């Protein structure tokens, strides 16, 4: 009897190890037309092994994927790669004022995401993530909670609150991305570096709303980015602090004429004492150091040299994406 039980345990263990044909480093293919292994991105995410120590690509073919997608915290080393940035779209349409039986006063900002990334060491490349709800309230396209995240060559589309970098102490790179929205459409407490991104503003409002903790040296750094505005826009602020100690730096960026001469808004008067708002060598008609609010700063050359990706992303570990 004992030998039989042992034999059954061995067989079960072997079957368990081979239970998923997807548990390997190969690429998974997602296609709405059925030509891939999966028709939805969520289904491909579901078969990925927890805490993988190898890089796994989920290749998403052109198509519109209406999904409310969560990358769980036990996943890592996954890359979601679109076939074509403009024609590979993950979309949903929740907004904060949707009422349900569970939330009769509205579901609130933080349940509106199209994609929520709780896992770390995740890359999104060459893909569009969109919240296409009507302008009826806050509507998040991408909500990040994981650390060491990369968005490379992506489009992030929405209105109010498009990009929520949701956890203090986490680090995110946005490289050569297109990001658009209306009010506070890049907001949260994370440390994020925006490299050569195109930031497009669709309404008179505020681009950023950082809530950087006091003990966090850096919040949002925009380097060599291009800021543009829709034809109907006449006045824009670079940012306002969602919480005390909010940190935002625009350096070597191109700023349009519709940027308010004062540049920044305090949100609440007392936050002028703690907000860390800086600029360095910006260009364009909206770059106007002499008219900026007194509680913002222009960095010196020496200070700017210290703002490197290595320093901004420095923690107990070293991350150079």
Protein Blocks (a to p, Z undefined) as FASTA:
>chain_A
ZZmmmmmmmmmmmmmmmmpmklcfbdcdddfklpambfbfklmmmmpcehiabdcddddd
eddddddddddfkbghiacddfblklmccddfddfklccfklmnogbjmlmpfbdcfbgh
iacehiacddfbdcfbccdfbdcfbehiacehiacddfehkbacfbghiacddehiacdd
fehpbgcjbdcddehiacddfbdcdfbdcfbdfklmbfcdcehiacdddfklcbdcfbdc
fbghiacddehiacdfklcfklpaehiaklmmmoccddehiacjklcfklgcfkbccddf
klmmmmcfklmmgcfbdcdZZ
